[in-house]
């Protein structure tokens, strides 16, 4: 059975580009987790706002068309 030990010689064998990609991926993942932790209380209201905006758009269009004449008179 062979055991692996991280020695100075093994550190020199690591591909720098692969290591750089791993570090960037790890940082992006960490920042994403921290971002979600900060905005977790706002996610549900944002989701509901998007849903209601989409559902009420036809009503807004009808009201806008119905009031178009009224809006031009008040200008």
ABEGO torsion letter per residue (X at the ends): XBBBBBBAAAAAABBAAAAAAAAAAAAAAAAAAAAAAAAAAAAAAAAAAAAAAAAAAAAAAAAAAAAAAAAAAAX
